[in-house]
């Protein structure tokens, strides 16, 4: 399958590795930065004729069946449209899906209209570590997830936070219907360029049944990501950077006591879960897209919902942390955010 990749930054070069491992034919590599092109040549040894500094020129020349978009969010709609217009049958796009609700919707609409399969690279739901955590969370020991909390250093509410929102959707097995935000601009210039802004602060989302997702991103904090999965009968503390996992839960004879009896005798377990593997998980997401699976299609729709949740958090923050009803409050779909 002829494959073109737009964007040759660190993630774009990872996609090259994924495409090579899947045995697909690389027919074009594009970046407007000559530095990025030279780094890619040095790393992979591709010949000069594969490289372009203009995506439209590349796609019109090689008419690739699969187009991988590894650029910033402000160009995702444009390149998706261009890929469809030049004959692509699959589009595989980095997250966040877009920098506006309208563009996310537009990407889905243009692909569906032209029978093109669109995938978004939210890998967490495909990672073994989270699949294993989900099984434990749903076990009799823990009794199901009630609150999912992340406390992190300056990872960005959007760039990395969108991954955790997606993970919340999968773990709760429900959509979020309400969101609150109190966002703070990072004092550190964004590495992707001055025009891009990815705030910190606090984002809280709630499912229809009242389960909570809490993301706290410290703009003045410089190390770590910690997760707490608070369940009916216990909790899991998980460090995704190391794989360290600690689990505490009520002893079986105390499971039926009310939740106010929070200090009951408990069991403690230490688990060793595999660390995140970006290459392997991205490969799995792409394989699922190429299979045209229902899971891949659901991921695309969930990715567009994440854009609306993020937009709702911005609106809440601007309106003194007002609760935003994601499905019923008017959220301006045309606002283009300065997300990377």
Steps between C-alpha positions, in 0.01 A plus 500: 500500500646835392539721806590866543591666828450872560706636787848367580540609860560242776151351466514499122826306512337251736227453242766422241616216724141379542435506125823311432414235761161448335670443166330793327661688211619851588433710191545850643634687804419864553604780734541872440809493721822404322650416838227239560558358152876470559443329838268249334751430221775443757284269712345285228719543191214572257585633154446866415209440261274392787521840672274800446458837669145544366227250593269588212776444247590167659147363516409611149811323372479167681125456579567297813236262635600576859591848621645544849466852644752575775478879500353749749124507550443821302580317173318170561178595322685649202722195451211256552302681230803500270559128558139419414506718188815327372360150534597375845293211636633533856604802706686449827528821701681600817316640800351738596268431208456868410519847652126566472178304535403598145821361351465172692148461367617600153769232496242233579251634247740523206637152568157340537373674187789356297512155665841573653591341834625752755700404809636711787811391691367488855702197607410454867196282438726262305778474760535178699565690824157665488324186377642320804404786732145493368466130579623556856275804549194298398592204724316406820796628702446861389138504385526747212634849438340807657765775461803516271755763607825608336748734663775597259780744435480742207376245243234724341126469549458446126802320357532232766179566689296395197651151533377473858153629414484223240615249760223620732240436229627142465533424870160642598334360186291817494513836328570814699202737515627783724832681524662763720828674430739734677783538253834674538736604223839331521793737562721273288507567122348213306771294329290485182508876452400833650149498352407180685355502851426195713378599846520332835249527781211275591243326281215301654252297296199299614319209340124467479500266802709743705847347474786750501815566301747746654810628321738733683793635297753711690658766282774554761559129561780328313481126555259212504161365406301320769163332464252393766213271409252533788263207502203385708712275723853634468741688281793459262796737493678480162811672368490473118862611467635209706217246497493497883154398618370479857155365578310513832150360549266386778530149625219283368311482830461880507383557142131540586549775759398856399748730326528713815698214655803608303765372745422129495781240511642463149720300271800651320645383171785629287465440129757546225325622188678559169599859428342696217637398159422773247626308197316176575175673594505730195556193285198330658279807445603517133448126450148538639430785256621295204267219610212755492397384846207632701743579783697727270183678390393549862842645581456761227163610637635501856791716380257763371318489836832573672533820298156607625593417861815711470305787344248473783781522756623821335149643512462402865832661589400823327168499686636464855501119501132470407384144440466445126241250377688356205191395306267790577704814567592707197871453431637697205608234251693743279753619761849392395715446806877551501566135578814325376 
